[in-house]
Amino acid sequence: MTETSDQTRPEFLTVRELAELLRIKERKVYDLAATGAVPCSKVTGKLLFPEAEIRAWIARGSSAPAGQEVIARPQVFLGSHDPLLDWALRQSRCGIATYFDGSLDGLDRFDAIEGMASGLHVFDPEAQSWNLPAVRPRFAAQNVVLLAFATRRRGLILPPGGSARIKGIGDLVGSRIAPRQPESGTHGLFEHLRAKAGLGRDALIYTDTARSEADAVMAVQDGSADVAFGLEALARPYGLDFVPVVDERFDLLVDRKAWFDAPLQQLVAFFRSDTFARHAAGLGGYDISEIGAVRWNA
């Protein structure tokens, strides 16, 4: 790229100019922009890169936009409990700790910089959409990206033989249900579907709160609840009946800088492994075909 004076130097670089500056192919520039690794703007369908911020980014060796204070996030995975994700975090030996206490709790803690990533499955009935309505207004000014993890099949988990009588949420009158905490995506989704089915809260008997997917299933297995609104992937190992209700989207909200650090990169590499794919298939009720796809870039 030809050197120019400060007076004539353009404020923004084109894709070609940035490729020349970084000595990479233009295709790689598009990849960097898509993942949010470089500061950029999209105007009239074209990508433009603020030169001052790009040069500051290069000097720092950081993925954060210039002028933004970089705060180190603890290596903790927050949000909703997912058995496949939980297993992958341990099996990959990435060293990331976990604090799973619900989708909404995870968003609060992520906002408070208590973790590097958070899993969520939050359904917005008004928008008829998963996760994005809960994330976009709150995190638009932050250095984050929303990535796909899996589509999960959720439904009614019942004792063996229970599916002969229970065919849907409307059949649960008088049943003891293991509820999830209000901060969980499961709670909000079930309450929406319960109301949609015309079933009043007083038609159910709510037992003690189950704070994880596994706790809810175990309540059915040990007889302290008649039903749980849980994952197909957990019904099978416990030998319980499963009545499918909805396919839900489970996504990951990730700090963009932490994405390039070794722990998350090790986890992502494990996501691509045959071992991970075989385990997901063995659990059942998972579709991981879109894993890693960018849902939204702040």
ZAMARGU-4260 file (C-alpha; in steps of 0.2 Angstrom, whole numbers, plus 5000, padded with zeros to 4 digits):
<rodrens>
0) 5000/5000/5000 | 5007/5017/4995 | 5012/5028/5009 | 5003/5045/5010 | 5003/5060/5021
5) 4992/5062/5036 | 4982/5075/5026 | 4978/5063/5012 | 4978/5046/5021 | 4960/5039/5021
10) 4951/5037/5037 | 4945/5020/5033 | 4953/5005/5024 | 4945/4994/5011 | 4946/4975/5011
15) 4960/4976/4998 | 4970/4989/5008 | 4968/4980/5024 | 4973/4963/5016 | 4989/4972/5009
20) 4993/4980/5026 | 4991/4963/5035 | 4999/4953/5021 | 4985/4941/5020 | 4972/4936/5007
25) 4956/4946/5005 | 4946/4930/5010 | 4954/4930/5027 | 4949/4949/5030 | 4931/4944/5027
30) 4933/4930/5040 | 4941/4942/5053 | 4927/4954/5050 | 4914/4940/5052 | 4921/4934/5069
35) 4923/4952/5075 | 4942/4950/5077 | 4945/4967/5069 | 4936/4983/5071 | 4925/4987/5056
40) 4909/4996/5049 | 4897/4991/5036 | 4891/5005/5025 | 4881/5003/5009 | 4885/4984/5009
45) 4904/4987/5010 | 4916/4983/5024 | 4927/4998/5030 | 4940/4997/5043 | 4945/5013/5053
50) 4964/5014/5050 | 4968/5022/5067 | 4960/5008/5076 | 4967/4995/5065 | 4985/5001/5068
55) 4982/5002/5087 | 4975/4984/5086 | 4990/4978/5078 | 5001/4987/5090 | 4992/4980/5105
60) 4991/4962/5098 | 4973/4963/5104 | 4956/4958/5097 | 4947/4973/5106 | 4943/4989/5097
65) 4954/5004/5100 | 4949/5014/5115 | 4940/5000/5124 | 4947/4995/5140 | 4951/4976/5140
70) 4946/4968/5157 | 4952/4950/5159 | 4937/4939/5162 | 4939/4924/5174 | 4940/4907/5165
75) 4922/4902/5170 | 4908/4895/5159 | 4891/4902/5165 | 4873/4901/5161 | 4862/4886/5157
80) 4867/4868/5161 | 4868/4857/5146 | 4875/4839/5148 | 4884/4839/5132 | 4893/4855/5135
85) 4897/4850/5153 | 4904/4834/5147 | 4914/4843/5133 | 4922/4855/5146 | 4928/4841/5156
90) 4933/4829/5142 | 4943/4842/5133 | 4953/4846/5148 | 4952/4865/5143 | 4953/4870/5161
95) 4938/4881/5161 | 4928/4881/5177 | 4909/4881/5177 | 4895/4890/5186 | 4878/4884/5179
100) 4863/4891/5187 | 4851/4896/5172 | 4851/4906/5156 | 4846/4923/5164 | 4858/4921/5179
105) 4872/4918/5166 | 4868/4934/5157 | 4868/4944/5173 | 4885/4936/5178 | 4892/4938/5161
110) 4887/4956/5161 | 4896/4958/5178 | 4912/4950/5170 | 4911/4935/5180 | 4915/4923/5166
115) 4921/4921/5148 | 4906/4913/5140 | 4888/4909/5144 | 4876/4896/5138 | 4858/4900/5135
120) 4841/4895/5128 | 4829/4909/5130 | 4813/4909/5120 | 4804/4926/5117 | 4786/4922/5113
125) 4783/4940/5106 | 4797/4939/5094 | 4795/4920/5091 | 4814/4919/5092 | 4827/4911/5103
130) 4841/4920/5112 | 4844/4935/5101 | 4831/4946/5109 | 4838/4943/5126 | 4856/4947/5120
135) 4856/4960/5107 | 4849/4975/5117 | 4859/4971/5132 | 4876/4967/5124 | 4876/4978/5108
140) 4890/4989/5115 | 4901/4975/5121 | 4914/4965/5113 | 4904/4949/5111 | 4898/4936/5099
145) 4883/4924/5100 | 4888/4907/5093 | 4877/4891/5089 | 4880/4876/5100 | 4866/4864/5097
150) 4847/4861/5094 | 4840/4851/5108 | 4824/4841/5109 | 4814/4845/5125 | 4799/4837/5132
155) 4790/4828/5146 | 4801/4816/5156 | 4790/4803/5164 | 4791/4786/5174 | 4792/4771/5163
160) 4775/4768/5155 | 4769/4786/5159 | 4769/4791/5140 | 4754/4779/5138 | 4743/4792/5148
165) 4752/4808/5145 | 4753/4814/5127 | 4756/4833/5130 | 4757/4847/5143 | 4738/4848/5143
170) 4737/4831/5150 | 4747/4835/5166 | 4732/4840/5177 | 4735/4835/5195 | 4753/4830/5191
175) 4768/4833/5203 | 4781/4843/5192 | 4799/4846/5196 | 4801/4865/5192 | 4816/4874/5187
180) 4822/4890/5195 | 4815/4907/5188 | 4832/4911/5181 | 4832/4896/5169 | 4827/4896/5151
185) 4817/4880/5155 | 4806/4889/5167 | 4801/4903/5156 | 4798/4891/5141 | 4787/4879/5151
190) 4777/4893/5159 | 4773/4900/5141 | 4769/4883/5134 | 4758/4879/5150 | 4748/4894/5147
195) 4747/4891/5129 | 4739/4874/5132 | 4726/4882/5144 | 4733/4874/5159 | 4733/4885/5175
200) 4747/4885/5188 | 4735/4878/5201 | 4732/4863/5190 | 4749/4857/5194 | 4758/4852/5210
205) 4775/4860/5210 | 4789/4850/5220 | 4806/4857/5226 | 4815/4867/5213 | 4828/4857/5203
210) 4843/4868/5198 | 4850/4858/5184 | 4843/4847/5170 | 4850/4831/5179 | 4842/4836/5196
215) 4825/4838/5187 | 4826/4820/5179 | 4832/4812/5195 | 4817/4819/5204 | 4806/4809/5192
220) 4817/4793/5194 | 4817/4793/5213 | 4798/4796/5213 | 4798/4814/5221 | 4790/4821/5205
225) 4778/4813/5192 | 4785/4824/5177 | 4800/4835/5173 | 4801/4847/5158 | 4818/4841/5152
230) 4830/4835/5138 | 4828/4819/5128 | 4847/4816/5131 | 4844/4813/5149 | 4828/4803/5149
235) 4837/4788/5140 | 4851/4785/5153 | 4839/4785/5167 | 4827/4773/5159 | 4812/4785/5158
240) 4799/4789/5146 | 4800/4804/5135 | 4786/4814/5126 | 4794/4827/5114 | 4787/4845/5115
245) 4799/4857/5107 | 4816/4858/5098 | 4825/4873/5106 | 4841/4882/5101 | 4855/4882/5114
250) 4868/4896/5110 | 4884/4902/5117 | 4887/4920/5122 | 4906/4922/5121 | 4918/4936/5125
255) 4927/4940/5108 | 4944/4942/5116 | 4943/4926/5126 | 4938/4917/5111 | 4956/4918/5105
260) 4964/4912/5121 | 4970/4895/5123 | 4956/4888/5135 | 4942/4892/5123 | 4952/4887/5108
265) 4955/4870/5115 | 4937/4868/5119 | 4932/4873/5101 | 4945/4861/5094 | 4936/4847/5104
270) 4920/4852/5097 | 4926/4847/5080 | 4932/4830/5085 | 4925/4813/5081 | 4924/4810/5099
275) 4912/4824/5102 | 4901/4820/5087 | 4900/4802/5093 | 4895/4807/5111 | 4882/4819/5105
280) 4874/4806/5093 | 4875/4793/5108 | 4865/4805/5119 | 4851/4808/5107 | 4840/4823/5105
285) 4855/4834/5099 | 4858/4842/5082 | 4875/4849/5082 | 4876/4852/5063 | 4877/4871/5065
290) 4890/4872/5080 | 4901/4887/5079 | 4890/4897/5067 | 4889/4915/5071 | 4871/4920/5076
295) 4875/4938/5080 | 4890/4950/5081 | 4890/4964/5093
</rodrens>
